[in-house]
């Protein structure tokens, strides 16, 4: 939108491609980064580079794509953060994955200063971020959502307004929990197959062409076969989804026994030192237990 000043913070694996897509045809686009290479890249694209968070906070709409809730709160409310420079009516759009409770508290705190906070977590991996085909789930003020939607359409091909503050994070959480449970099941069942002498390559073909297939199986099982646990979201970072669900389960007395079992598998993987692996690394827990490996 002409005359609207846009800021973007969080040029990591996902945020970099999102910011590249968003800055196209935006004359007043500003980034902030500790990376000289990334600062130079966006400067060459015509973007402004903020010297600090105070300068970034002077924009009309500010997009964040940070590792978690602590980083979001620090960027807004921390020492040297954006809060003193944020203008009444400005909008913060948070692409980060943070807890439902944290999102609603940030929204309430900013609303006291007439600043709008939208929780807009994303679903999809790096390729979709680069292609601008992410799924975006937004919670918060609907009028503000409509104002920022043209920018969201630059990073996602499915942009959904989910409802009041926190509903975006809840939508992301629900999707992630189903994914997480699926991976915990894969980690448990495949070593059993190997233990019983089933051919690992052939059972992979059965699963990924049969009713047991899923995005999780299609993405992770071929990588497990190769012993590749590097690409994808790390276990230690993914664990925050399970923590968020545990909070909701406790506060609202919602029983989730299958999720609790999956959480125990994640915890076992973390205790065994597999936190830097992607989620497929959970299989090592049961491989070690059974004395087998599910590999080619």
C-alpha positions in Angstrom: 0.0 0.0 0.0 1.4 3.3 -1.0 2.8 5.4 1.8 2.7 2.6 4.3 6.0 2.0 6.0 6.8 -1.7 6.5 9.4 -3.3 8.9 10.6 -6.9 9.1 12.6 -8.6 11.7 13.7 -12.3 11.7 15.6 -13.2 8.6 16.2 -16.8 9.5 15.5 -20.0 7.5 11.8 -19.0 7.0 11.9 -15.3 7.4 14.5 -14.6 4.7 12.4 -15.8 1.8 9.3 -14.3 3.3 11.0 -10.9 3.5 12.3 -11.2 0.0 8.8 -11.8 -1.3 7.2 -9.1 0.8 9.6 -6.3 -0.2 8.8 -6.6 -3.9 7.1 -3.4 -5.1 7.4 -1.9 -1.6 9.2 1.4 -1.7 9.2 1.8 2.1 10.4 -1.5 3.3 12.9 -1.8 6.2 14.7 -4.8 7.7 16.9 -5.3 10.7 19.6 -8.0 10.9 22.8 -8.8 12.7 24.1 -10.4 9.5 26.2 -8.1 7.3 25.5 -10.3 4.3 21.8 -10.1 4.8 21.9 -6.4 5.4 23.8 -6.0 2.1 21.4 -8.3 0.3 18.3 -6.3 1.2 20.0 -3.0 0.6 20.8 -4.2 -2.9 17.1 -4.9 -3.3 16.3 -1.3 -2.3 15.2 -1.9 1.3 16.3 0.3 4.1 18.3 -1.2 6.9 17.4 -0.2 10.5 20.3 0.6 12.9 18.4 -0.7 15.9 15.0 -1.8 17.1 14.1 1.8 18.0 14.3 2.7 14.3 12.4 -0.4 13.2 9.6 0.5 15.6 8.8 3.7 13.7 7.2 1.8 10.9 3.4 1.5 10.4 3.3 -2.3 10.1 6.1 -4.5 11.6 6.4 -8.2 10.8 8.3 -10.5 13.2 9.5 -14.0 12.4 11.4 -15.0 15.5 12.3 -18.3 17.3 9.9 -18.0 20.2 7.8 -16.0 22.6 10.8 -14.8 24.7 12.4 -13.3 21.6 9.1 -11.6 20.6 8.6 -10.1 24.0 12.3 -8.9 24.1 12.0 -7.3 20.7 8.9 -5.4 21.7 9.2 -4.8 25.5 12.8 -5.4 26.3 15.6 -2.9 26.9 16.2 -1.1 23.6 13.0 -2.7 22.2 10.4 -1.1 19.9 7.8 -0.1 22.4 8.8 3.5 23.0 8.7 4.2 19.3 5.6 2.4 18.4 2.9 4.7 17.2 -0.8 4.6 18.2 -2.6 2.5 15.6 0.5 0.7 14.4 0.3 -3.0 13.8 2.7 -5.8 14.8 2.2 -9.0 12.8 3.9 -12.0 14.5 4.7 -14.9 12.2 6.6 -16.6 15.1 5.3 -19.8 16.7 4.6 -18.8 20.3 2.1 -20.1 22.9 -1.5 -19.2 22.8 -1.2 -17.7 26.3 1.8 -15.6 25.4 0.1 -14.3 22.2 -3.0 -13.1 24.1 -1.0 -11.5 26.8 1.2 -9.5 24.3 -2.0 -8.4 22.5 -3.6 -7.2 25.8 -0.5 -5.4 26.8 -0.1 -3.6 23.5 -3.8 -2.8 23.3 -3.4 -0.6 26.4 -1.3 1.7 24.2 -3.6 1.5 21.2 -1.2 -0.8 19.3 -2.6 -3.8 17.4 -1.0 -7.2 17.7 -1.9 -10.0 15.2 -0.7 -13.6 15.8 -0.1 -15.0 12.3 1.9 -18.2 12.6 2.8 -20.0 9.4 2.8 -23.6 8.2 5.2 -24.9 5.6 8.9 -25.5 5.2 11.7 -23.3 3.7 10.8 -24.1 0.1 7.3 -22.8 0.6 8.6 -19.7 2.4 10.9 -19.0 -0.6 8.0 -19.7 -3.1 5.5 -17.6 -1.2 3.1 -20.6 -0.8 2.9 -20.8 3.0 -0.3 -21.3 5.0 -0.9 -18.3 7.2 -3.4 -18.4 10.2 -4.2 -15.1 11.7 -5.8 -14.1 15.0 -6.7 -10.7 16.3 -8.5 -7.6 15.1 -10.3 -8.3 11.8 -10.0 -4.8 10.5 -6.3 -4.9 11.0 -6.1 -8.3 9.3 -7.8 -6.9 6.2 -5.3 -4.1 6.2 -2.3 -6.4 6.3 -3.7 -9.1 4.1 -2.1 -7.8 0.9 1.2 -8.4 2.5 0.3 -11.8 3.8 -0.8 -12.7 0.3 2.8 -12.2 -0.8 4.1 -14.9 1.6 1.2 -17.4 1.5 -1.3 -18.9 -0.9 -3.7 -19.8 1.9 -4.3 -16.9 4.2 -7.0 -17.5 6.8 -8.5 -15.2 9.4 -9.1 -17.5 12.4 -10.8 -15.1 14.8 -9.9 -13.3 18.0 -6.5 -12.9 19.5 -4.7 -16.2 20.0 -6.8 -18.2 17.4 -4.0 -18.1 14.9 -1.6 -19.7 17.3 -4.2 -22.3 18.3 -4.8 -23.2 14.6 -1.0 -23.6 14.1 -0.8 -25.6 17.3 -3.6 -28.0 16.4 -1.9 -28.7 13.0 1.5 -29.2 14.6 0.2 -31.5 17.3 -1.3 -33.9 14.8 2.0 -33.8 12.9 4.0 -34.4 16.1 1.9 -37.3 17.1 2.3 -38.8 13.7 6.1 -38.6 13.9 6.1 -40.1 17.4 4.1 -43.1 16.0 6.6 -43.5 13.1 9.5 -43.4 15.6 7.8 -46.2 17.6 6.6 -48.5 14.8 9.4 -48.5 12.3 12.0 -50.0 14.7 9.5 -52.8 15.5 9.4 -53.5 11.8 13.2 -53.7 11.6 13.3 -55.9 14.7 10.9 -58.4 13.1 13.1 -58.6 10.0 10.9 -56.5 7.6 12.8 -55.0 4.7 13.1 -51.3 5.5 13.1 -50.1 1.8 10.0 -52.2 0.9 8.0 -51.3 4.0 8.7 -47.7 3.2 7.2 -48.2 -0.2 4.2 -49.9 1.4 3.6 -47.1 3.9 4.1 -44.2 1.4 1.8 -45.7 -1.2 -0.8 -47.1 1.3 -3.2 -45.8 3.9 -0.4 -45.3 6.5 1.1 -42.5 4.4 1.2 -38.9 5.5 3.2 -35.8 4.9 5.3 -36.8 7.9 6.0 -40.3 6.4 6.7 -39.0 2.9 9.2 -36.4 4.2 10.9 -38.2 7.1 11.0 -41.9 6.3 13.2 -41.5 3.2 15.6 -39.4 5.3 15.6 -41.9 8.2 16.5 -44.6 5.7 19.5 -42.5 4.7 20.4 -41.7 8.3 19.8 -38.0 7.6 18.5 -36.1 10.6 19.8 -32.6 9.8 17.2 -30.8 7.7 13.9 -29.7 9.2 12.9 -28.2 12.5 14.9 -29.4 15.5 13.4 -31.6 18.2 14.4 -29.1 20.9 12.5 -26.3 19.1 9.5 -28.5 18.2 9.1 -29.4 21.9 7.5 -26.0 22.6 4.4 -27.1 20.8 4.0 -29.9 23.3 4.6 -27.6 26.2 1.9 -25.2 24.9 -0.6 -28.1 24.6 0.2 -29.2 28.1 -0.6 -25.8 29.4 -4.0 -25.8 27.6 -4.7 -29.3 28.8 -4.0 -28.4 32.4 -5.8 -25.1 32.5 -8.9 -26.4 30.7 -8.9 -29.9 32.1 -8.9 -31.4 28.6 -7.6 -35.0 28.5 -5.2 -35.8 25.7 -3.8 -39.3 26.4 -2.4 -39.9 22.9 -0.6 -36.5 23.0 0.8 -37.3 26.4 2.3 -40.6 25.1 3.8 -38.7 22.1 5.2 -36.1 24.5 7.0 -38.8 26.4 8.7 -39.9 23.2 9.9 -36.4 22.6 11.1 -36.1 26.1 13.0 -39.4 25.8 14.7 -38.1 22.7 15.7 -34.9 24.4 17.1 -36.7 27.4 19.2 -38.9 25.2 20.8 -35.8 23.5 19.0 -35.9 20.2 17.6 -32.3 20.5 19.6 -31.0 17.6 18.2 -33.6 15.2 15.0 -33.0 13.3 11.9 -34.8 14.4 12.9 -37.9 12.6 15.6 -38.3 15.2 13.0 -39.6 17.7 13.4 -43.0 16.0 16.8 -43.3 17.6 15.1 -43.8 21.0 13.4 -47.0 19.9 16.3 -48.1 17.7 18.5 -48.1 20.7 15.9 -49.8 22.9 15.5 -52.6 20.4 19.1 -52.8 19.2 18.2 -52.2 15.5 18.4 -49.4 12.9 15.8 -48.6 10.3 18.1 -47.9 7.4 18.8 -49.0 3.8 
